[in-house]
């Protein structure tokens, strides 16, 4: 595998909210920070909960659970969410 060229632009969108922008609740629950980050990114893209559910192939209730901080998403689910929350 080749290393990226020095003049290649990074594919990172610096305008996207990062998980670090949403500090965890004082009890240290990372689900709260994730919930706020997902909700902020979804709304920044102008997506509704049903829109995000369609983009991910998840039930709307599952997306709602993530945004409410009630879900403990797997790596697979986080991957699906991150892909769906890329720029529209």
Secondary structure, 3 states (H helix, E strand, C coil): CCCCCCCCCCCCCCCCCCHHHCCCCCCCCHHHHHHHHHHHHHHHCCCCHHHHHHHHCCCHHHHHHHHCCCCCCCHHHHHHHHHHCCCC
